Amino acid sequence: MHITDLDEYQGVTPEMIRDWLCKRGWAFHDGKHRYWGRGKDNFADSLVDGNRDDVAFVIHCEEISSGLSPQESLREINPRMRKGMPSRSALEAHGESRDWLSMGYVLHAVRFCWTVNDHVQMVAGTDVFSTERAEDVEMIQRCSFWPCDAQGNKVRWPTDAQGNML
C-alpha cells in the first residue's frame, strides 16, 4: 500500500506538508539547490506538485528522523475534522446513514446525538444542519465535523467525480 492510499492522505496538499515540516523544525533553503534541513539531516525539496512518490519520500524522511509512523505524520498534517458546517453537497453525497462526528461544542440543536468522549459527539442524520436559529448556526460554524458510519467510525469525506473533497 502506498502512503497516498491511506484515508488520512485525503485532501493533503504540498502547502500543508511544507507548513507541517516548518512546525516540525525543518527549514527550507532556496538557492542553487532547494532543500529542507534540520540539524545534520537534509533532503531535496521535491514537493512541486504533490506527486505521490514525492509526498511519500518527504514523510519517510521525517519518519526516519523522528520515528513517527506515516499515519501519525498524516494525522498531524491533515487533522480529520473539518471546521465549520459541511457543504450541502457533502451532506447529500455522504450516503444512507448520513452520520457525522462533531467536535467543539455541545450541539443543542441535535435530535439524536451520542457522546463519544468529552469532546466528540456522533450526530445521527443531517437534520442538525437545517436549523433556522441564528445561535445554533453560529455554534455549528465553530464546530468541526467528519463523516462517519452508523457505528461512529470515520469514513472518507465525500468527493466529486474528479476526487475533490466536497
Summary of the structure (lengths in Angstrom):
residues: 166
radius of gyration: 18.8
end to end distance: 25.1
largest distance: 59.8
contacts: 435
relative contact order: 0.15
helix: 35%
strand: 20%
